[in-house]
Amino acid sequence: MELLHVKAPAKINLFLRISGKRSDGYHDLYTLMCPLALYDTLTLSAGGKGIVVVCDHPGVPEDASNLAARSANLFLKTAFAGNSLPISGLTIHIDKKIPVGAGLGGGSSDAAAVLMALNDYFGQPLSTQALMALGTRIGADVPFFVRGAPALATGIGDRLEPFPHLTPWTALLVYPNEVVSTAWVYKNLNLRLTKDEKKLSKFHFDGRLFKLDEHLVNDLEPVTERAFPVIKAIKRLLLAHGAGGAMMSGSGSTVFGLFADHERAISVCTALRDNQQNKNWTLYVADLLI
């Protein structure tokens, strides 16, 4: 195999409601996800034995637990079931730009990018639906990244419906360098406290534009905020600098502010970077991919 270079985008949750806990231990979600122009870059090359992951980010596992490695293994076993594998080994090099444990879906996006890259390279033996089904076995967000477009997601996040009604905002992302365990957040979620005044259901989004003042809500935000109060401080700061809305993405800890003007988002990003009090934060400007 020649070298394959693929890009894996980040995502934000523009709203996230938790409707209940399932018998299998997972939670039922109702969420709107949108990909962002912030990317990891993956390089795939055949050779050696087994599946090897190489990444210089200390928070990224390089063993079989890595989602990109799991997706490669699952793809090869599924696409070539009953036949000899076309390669003896695969190395996946990840150039990590999406922060880890940040609520931006980097690991799931890497996994989806590997599925799609291998499928294209080997002549598309699997349909998009088949790839999405494989993705569900790897992680709840992986099917979304295989689809690659804004979507309403239900179930554990794997049942997707296209959502074409988004405004082309620019997101200013602030990652306070706090790694958040998604499992910990869900464990500490109190469903009785998630029923706020924004009663969001599928009806609210049929054929309608997403409205910041009505729809920007995240049931996981209060849980993460209690452990990391910096999240509330970042939200206030982004709003004070003119963001149309601000919220934590996923289980955190990244907070995003949405701006109608790309240049304004860059200007605010520069101002926050220059503030010495914010020196532990990492900031990104990324357009929504709609």
Sine and cosine of phi, psi and omega as CSV:
sin_phi,cos_phi,sin_psi,cos_psi,sin_omega,cos_omega
0.00,0.00,0.77,-0.64,0.16,-0.99
-0.94,0.35,0.25,-0.97,0.00,-1.00
-0.90,0.43,0.72,-0.70,0.09,-1.00
-0.93,-0.36,0.78,-0.62,0.04,-1.00
-0.92,-0.40,0.85,-0.52,-0.03,-1.00
-0.73,-0.68,0.48,-0.88,0.00,-1.00
-0.95,-0.31,0.65,-0.76,-0.02,-1.00
-0.86,-0.51,0.92,-0.39,-0.07,-1.00
-0.98,0.17,0.40,-0.92,0.17,-0.99
-0.99,0.17,0.07,-1.00,0.10,-1.00
-0.61,-0.79,0.36,-0.93,0.24,-0.97
-0.81,-0.58,0.44,-0.90,0.16,-0.99
-1.00,-0.08,0.89,-0.46,0.01,-1.00
-0.99,0.13,-0.37,0.93,0.34,-0.94
-0.44,-0.90,0.37,-0.93,-0.04,-1.00
-0.46,-0.89,0.94,-0.34,0.07,-1.00
-0.92,-0.39,0.57,-0.82,0.08,-1.00
-0.94,-0.35,0.89,-0.46,-0.10,-1.00
-0.99,-0.10,-0.24,0.97,0.01,-1.00
0.22,-0.97,0.14,-0.99,0.04,-1.00
-0.96,-0.27,0.69,-0.73,-0.07,-1.00
-1.00,0.01,0.26,-0.96,0.01,-1.00
-0.92,0.39,-0.39,0.92,0.00,-1.00
-1.00,0.07,0.06,1.00,0.04,-1.00
0.99,-0.11,-0.31,0.95,0.06,-1.00
-0.98,0.18,0.15,-0.99,0.03,-1.00
-0.93,-0.38,0.56,-0.83,0.12,-0.99
-0.99,0.16,0.78,-0.63,-0.07,-1.00
-0.91,-0.41,0.37,-0.93,0.25,-0.97
-0.66,-0.76,0.94,-0.33,-0.18,-0.98
-0.57,-0.82,0.44,-0.90,0.12,-0.99
-0.91,-0.41,0.88,-0.48,-0.02,-1.00
-0.92,-0.39,0.56,-0.83,0.02,-1.00
-0.66,-0.75,0.75,-0.66,0.06,-1.00
-0.95,0.30,0.41,-0.91,-0.04,-1.00
-0.82,-0.57,0.42,-0.91,0.05,-1.00
-0.99,0.13,0.82,0.58,0.15,-0.99
-0.77,-0.64,0.84,-0.54,-0.26,-0.97
-0.77,-0.63,0.61,-0.80,0.42,-0.91
-1.00,0.10,0.48,-0.88,0.11,-0.99
-0.89,-0.45,0.79,-0.61,-0.02,-1.00
-0.92,-0.40,0.68,-0.74,0.09,-1.00
-0.88,-0.48,0.84,-0.55,-0.04,-1.00
-0.93,-0.37,0.71,-0.70,0.04,-1.00
-0.56,-0.83,0.64,-0.77,0.00,-1.00
-0.99,0.12,0.47,-0.88,0.05,-1.00
0.59,-0.81,0.36,-0.93,-0.01,-1.00
0.94,0.34,-0.44,-0.90,0.01,-1.00
-0.77,-0.64,0.62,-0.79,0.01,-1.00
0.97,0.26,-0.08,-1.00,-0.03,-1.00
-0.95,-0.31,0.84,-0.54,-0.08,-1.00
-0.88,-0.47,0.71,-0.70,0.08,-1.00
-0.93,-0.36,0.72,-0.70,0.04,-1.00
-0.82,-0.58,0.83,-0.56,0.03,-1.00
-0.44,-0.90,0.70,-0.72,-0.04,-1.00
-1.00,0.01,0.04,1.00,0.07,-1.00
-0.99,0.13,0.82,-0.57,-0.08,-1.00
-0.90,0.43,-0.33,0.94,-0.02,-1.00
-1.00,0.03,-0.01,1.00,-0.04,-1.00
-0.97,-0.23,0.88,-0.48,0.02,-1.00
-0.93,0.38,0.60,-0.80,0.01,-1.00
-0.95,-0.32,0.24,0.97,0.01,-1.00
-0.96,-0.28,-0.24,-0.97,-0.08,-1.00
-0.92,0.40,-0.21,0.98,0.01,-1.00
-0.97,0.22,-0.27,0.96,0.02,-1.00
-0.89,0.47,0.73,-0.68,-0.08,-1.00
-0.89,0.45,-0.54,0.84,0.04,-1.00
-0.91,0.40,-0.64,0.77,0.05,-1.00
-0.91,0.40,-0.67,0.74,0.02,-1.00
-0.88,0.47,-0.64,0.77,-0.02,-1.00
-0.93,0.37,-0.62,0.78,0.04,-1.00
-0.90,0.44,-0.70,0.71,0.00,-1.00
-0.89,0.46,-0.70,0.71,-0.02,-1.00
-0.92,0.39,-0.65,0.76,0.02,-1.00
-0.88,0.48,-0.76,0.64,-0.07,-1.00
-0.89,0.46,-0.66,0.75,0.00,-1.00
-0.93,0.37,-0.54,0.84,-0.03,-1.00
-0.99,0.15,-0.74,0.67,-0.08,-1.00
-0.93,0.37,-0.47,0.88,-0.05,-1.00
-0.86,-0.51,0.53,0.85,0.00,-1.00
-0.85,0.53,0.77,-0.64,0.01,-1.00
0.99,0.12,-0.07,1.00,0.01,-1.00
-0.84,-0.54,0.30,-0.95,0.06,-1.00
-0.94,0.34,0.60,-0.80,-0.02,-1.00
-0.93,0.36,0.61,-0.80,-0.05,-1.00
-0.96,0.26,-0.24,0.97,0.04,-1.00
-0.71,-0.71,0.51,-0.86,-0.01,-1.00
-1.00,0.05,-0.41,0.91,-0.03,-1.00
-0.36,-0.93,0.28,-0.96,-0.04,-1.00
-0.55,-0.83,0.74,-0.68,0.10,-0.99
-0.94,-0.34,0.76,-0.65,0.02,-1.00
-0.90,-0.44,0.93,-0.36,0.05,-1.00
-0.99,-0.15,0.81,-0.58,-0.04,-1.00
-0.93,-0.36,0.89,-0.45,0.14,-0.99
-1.00,-0.02,0.98,-0.22,-0.21,-0.98
-1.00,0.05,0.90,-0.43,0.11,-0.99
-0.92,-0.40,-0.50,0.87,0.04,-1.00
-0.98,0.21,0.83,-0.56,-0.04,-1.00
-0.88,0.47,0.47,-0.88,-0.06,-1.00
-1.00,0.00,0.63,-0.78,0.03,-1.00
0.89,0.46,0.64,0.77,-0.17,-0.99
-0.87,-0.49,-0.02,1.00,-0.02,-1.00
0.99,0.16,0.29,0.96,-0.05,-1.00
-0.94,-0.34,0.03,1.00,0.14,-0.99
0.96,0.28,0.40,0.92,-0.08,-1.00
-0.85,0.52,-0.71,0.70,-0.02,-1.00
-0.90,0.44,-0.66,0.75,0.03,-1.00
-0.92,0.39,-0.62,0.78,0.02,-1.00
-0.91,0.41,-0.66,0.76,0.06,-1.00
-0.86,0.52,-0.68,0.73,0.00,-1.00
-0.88,0.47,-0.70,0.72,0.01,-1.00
-0.91,0.42,-0.64,0.77,0.01,-1.00
-0.88,0.47,-0.63,0.77,0.04,-1.00
-0.91,0.41,-0.71,0.70,0.03,-1.00
-0.83,0.56,-0.75,0.67,-0.07,-1.00
-0.94,0.33,-0.61,0.80,0.00,-1.00
-0.91,0.42,-0.72,0.70,0.00,-1.00
-0.92,0.40,-0.63,0.78,0.01,-1.00
-0.89,0.45,-0.68,0.73,0.04,-1.00
-0.91,0.42,-0.68,0.73,-0.07,-1.00
-0.89,0.45,-0.63,0.78,-0.05,-1.00
-1.00,-0.06,0.37,0.93,0.14,-0.99
0.99,0.12,0.40,0.91,0.06,-1.00
0.82,0.57,0.86,0.51,0.07,-1.00
-0.93,0.36,-0.34,0.94,-0.01,-1.00
-0.90,-0.45,0.61,-0.79,0.06,-1.00
-0.96,0.28,0.22,-0.98,0.07,-1.00
-0.86,0.51,-0.66,0.75,0.02,-1.00
-0.89,0.46,-0.63,0.78,0.03,-1.00
-0.91,0.41,-0.63,0.77,0.05,-1.00
-0.90,0.44,-0.65,0.76,0.02,-1.00
-0.90,0.43,-0.62,0.78,0.04,-1.00
-0.90,0.44,-0.65,0.76,0.08,-1.00
-0.89,0.45,-0.66,0.75,-0.02,-1.00
-0.86,0.51,-0.59,0.80,0.02,-1.00
-0.87,0.50,-0.54,0.84,0.00,-1.00
-0.96,0.28,-0.28,0.96,-0.02,-1.00
-0.99,-0.11,-0.70,0.72,-0.02,-1.00
-0.13,-0.99,0.48,-0.88,-0.13,-0.99
-0.89,0.45,-0.51,0.86,-0.05,-1.00
-1.00,0.06,-0.19,0.98,-0.10,-0.99
-0.88,0.48,-0.70,0.72,0.03,-1.00
-0.85,0.53,-0.59,0.81,0.04,-1.00
-0.86,0.51,-0.70,0.71,-0.02,-1.00
-0.94,0.33,-0.50,0.86,0.11,-0.99
-0.90,0.43,-0.67,0.74,0.04,-1.00
-0.91,0.41,-0.70,0.71,0.15,-0.99
0.97,0.24,0.45,0.89,0.00,-1.00
-0.51,-0.86,0.35,-0.94,0.02,-1.00
-0.81,0.59,0.66,-0.75,-0.07,-1.00
-0.45,-0.89,0.56,-0.83,0.24,-0.97
-0.99,0.16,0.74,-0.67,-0.04,-1.00
-0.83,-0.56,0.69,-0.72,0.06,-1.00
-0.78,-0.63,-0.10,-1.00,-0.12,-0.99
0.94,0.34,-0.72,-0.69,0.09,-1.00
-1.00,0.02,0.16,0.99,-0.03,-1.00
0.94,-0.35,0.06,1.00,-0.11,-0.99
-0.99,-0.15,-0.23,0.97,0.04,-1.00
-0.99,-0.11,0.90,-0.43,-0.22,-0.98
-0.89,-0.45,0.59,-0.81,0.09,-1.00
-0.70,-0.71,0.81,-0.59,-0.04,-1.00
-0.83,0.55,0.58,-0.81,0.04,-1.00
-0.77,-0.64,0.99,-0.13,-0.10,-1.00
-1.00,-0.03,0.24,0.97,-0.19,-0.98
-0.95,-0.31,0.64,0.77,-0.01,-1.00
-0.98,-0.21,0.55,-0.83,0.12,-0.99
-0.99,0.14,0.60,-0.80,-0.04,-1.00
-0.97,0.23,0.94,0.33,0.04,-1.00
-0.97,0.25,0.27,-0.96,0.22,-0.98
-0.94,-0.34,0.72,-0.69,0.00,-1.00
-0.98,-0.18,0.74,-0.67,0.21,-0.98
-0.98,-0.19,0.91,-0.41,-0.07,-1.00
-0.99,-0.17,0.75,-0.67,0.06,-1.00
-0.86,-0.51,0.91,-0.41,0.04,-1.00
-0.96,-0.28,0.92,-0.40,-0.09,-1.00
-0.99,0.16,0.28,0.96,-0.01,-1.00
0.85,0.53,0.65,0.76,0.12,-0.99
-0.89,-0.46,0.90,-0.43,-0.01,-1.00
-0.99,0.13,0.81,-0.58,-0.05,-1.00
-0.93,-0.36,0.74,-0.68,0.08,-1.00
-0.99,0.11,0.89,-0.45,0.02,-1.00
-0.86,0.51,-0.65,0.76,0.00,-1.00
-0.87,0.49,-0.65,0.76,0.01,-1.00
-0.90,0.44,-0.67,0.74,-0.02,-1.00
-0.88,0.48,-0.74,0.68,-0.02,-1.00
-0.92,0.40,-0.57,0.82,0.02,-1.00
-0.90,0.44,-0.53,0.85,-0.05,-1.00
-0.99,-0.15,0.13,0.99,0.03,-1.00
-0.97,0.25,0.77,-0.64,0.08,-1.00
-0.96,-0.28,0.97,-0.25,-0.07,-1.00
-0.87,0.49,-0.43,0.90,0.00,-1.00
-0.93,0.36,-0.29,0.96,-0.04,-1.00
-0.98,-0.20,0.12,0.99,-0.06,-1.00
-0.99,-0.14,-0.01,1.00,-0.07,-1.00
-1.00,-0.01,0.93,0.38,-0.03,-1.00
-0.99,0.17,-0.16,-0.99,-0.15,-0.99
-0.95,0.31,-0.24,0.97,0.00,-1.00
-1.00,0.00,1.00,0.01,-0.04,-1.00
-0.99,0.12,1.00,-0.03,-0.09,-1.00
-1.00,-0.09,0.75,-0.66,0.09,-1.00
-0.63,-0.77,0.09,-1.00,-0.04,-1.00
-0.84,0.54,-0.54,0.84,-0.02,-1.00
-0.84,0.55,-0.58,0.82,-0.09,-1.00
-0.92,0.39,-0.28,0.96,-0.13,-0.99
-0.88,-0.47,-0.05,1.00,0.00,-1.00
-0.91,0.42,0.95,-0.31,0.08,-1.00
0.94,0.33,0.25,0.97,-0.07,-1.00
-0.90,-0.43,0.49,-0.87,0.13,-0.99
-0.93,0.36,0.52,-0.85,0.11,-0.99
-0.96,0.29,0.78,-0.63,-0.03,-1.00
-0.91,-0.41,0.83,-0.56,-0.08,-1.00
-0.86,0.52,-0.67,0.74,-0.08,-1.00
-0.96,0.29,-0.36,0.93,-0.03,-1.00
-0.99,-0.15,-0.58,0.82,-0.29,-0.96
-0.92,-0.39,-0.20,0.98,-0.10,-1.00
-0.98,0.20,1.00,-0.09,-0.05,-1.00
-0.49,-0.87,0.58,-0.82,-0.02,-1.00
-0.63,-0.78,0.93,-0.37,-0.02,-1.00
-0.90,0.44,-0.36,0.93,-0.03,-1.00
-1.00,0.09,-0.30,0.95,-0.09,-1.00
-0.85,0.53,-0.72,0.69,-0.01,-1.00
-0.88,0.48,-0.54,0.84,-0.01,-1.00
-0.91,0.40,-0.79,0.62,-0.03,-1.00
-0.92,0.39,-0.59,0.81,-0.03,-1.00
-0.88,0.47,-0.58,0.82,0.01,-1.00
-0.90,0.44,-0.57,0.82,0.01,-1.00
-1.00,0.07,-0.46,0.89,-0.05,-1.00
-0.75,-0.66,0.98,0.18,-0.05,-1.00
-0.88,0.47,-0.25,0.97,0.05,-1.00
-0.86,0.51,-0.43,0.90,-0.01,-1.00
-0.88,0.48,-0.72,0.70,0.02,-1.00
-0.90,0.44,-0.62,0.78,0.00,-1.00
-0.90,0.43,-0.64,0.76,0.01,-1.00
-0.91,0.40,-0.67,0.74,0.04,-1.00
-0.84,0.54,-0.74,0.68,-0.01,-1.00
-0.88,0.47,-0.63,0.78,-0.02,-1.00
-0.92,0.40,-0.68,0.73,0.00,-1.00
-0.90,0.43,-0.67,0.74,0.03,-1.00
-0.91,0.42,-0.62,0.78,0.02,-1.00
-0.91,0.42,-0.43,0.90,0.01,-1.00
-1.00,-0.08,0.23,0.97,0.17,-0.99
0.99,-0.17,0.15,0.99,0.07,-1.00
-0.90,0.45,0.64,-0.77,0.04,-1.00
-0.93,0.36,-0.40,0.92,0.06,-1.00
-0.21,-0.98,0.40,-0.92,0.00,-1.00
-0.57,-0.82,0.61,-0.79,-0.03,-1.00
-0.29,-0.96,0.38,-0.92,0.14,-0.99
-0.97,0.26,0.60,-0.80,0.06,-1.00
-0.99,-0.11,0.72,-0.69,0.05,-1.00
0.83,0.55,-0.72,-0.69,0.02,-1.00
-1.00,-0.02,0.07,1.00,0.06,-1.00
1.00,-0.01,0.04,-1.00,0.24,0.97
-0.97,-0.22,0.13,0.99,-0.01,-1.00
-0.93,0.36,0.68,-0.74,0.11,-0.99
-0.91,-0.41,0.67,-0.74,0.03,-1.00
-0.88,-0.48,0.55,-0.84,0.18,-0.98
-0.89,-0.45,0.66,-0.75,-0.04,-1.00
-0.97,-0.24,0.76,-0.65,-0.03,-1.00
-0.83,-0.55,0.66,-0.75,0.04,-1.00
-0.96,0.28,-0.40,0.92,-0.07,-1.00
-0.90,-0.43,0.84,-0.54,-0.04,-1.00
-0.88,0.48,-0.69,0.73,-0.04,-1.00
-0.91,0.42,-0.57,0.82,0.05,-1.00
-0.90,0.43,-0.65,0.76,0.03,-1.00
-0.88,0.47,-0.65,0.76,0.03,-1.00
-0.91,0.42,-0.66,0.75,0.00,-1.00
-0.88,0.47,-0.70,0.71,0.02,-1.00
-0.91,0.40,-0.64,0.77,0.03,-1.00
-0.85,0.52,-0.71,0.71,0.01,-1.00
-0.88,0.47,-0.67,0.74,0.00,-1.00
-0.90,0.45,-0.67,0.74,-0.01,-1.00
-0.94,0.33,-0.58,0.82,0.05,-1.00
-0.91,0.41,-0.58,0.82,-0.04,-1.00
-0.97,0.24,-0.24,0.97,0.01,-1.00
-0.98,0.20,0.91,-0.42,-0.09,-1.00
-0.89,0.45,-0.40,0.92,0.02,-1.00
-0.93,0.36,-0.31,0.95,-0.05,-1.00
-0.97,-0.24,0.40,0.92,-0.15,-0.99
-0.93,0.38,-0.31,0.95,0.02,-1.00
-1.00,0.02,-0.03,1.00,-0.02,-1.00
-1.00,-0.02,0.48,-0.88,0.15,-0.99
-0.91,-0.42,0.77,-0.64,-0.09,-1.00
-0.87,-0.50,0.57,-0.82,0.02,-1.00
-0.66,-0.75,0.54,-0.84,0.18,-0.98
-0.91,-0.41,0.82,-0.57,-0.07,-1.00
-0.56,-0.83,0.77,-0.64,0.06,-1.00
-0.97,0.26,0.55,-0.83,0.14,-0.99
-0.93,0.38,0.69,-0.72,0.01,-1.00
-1.00,-0.08,1.00,-0.08,-0.06,-1.00
-0.90,-0.43,0.00,0.00,0.00,0.00
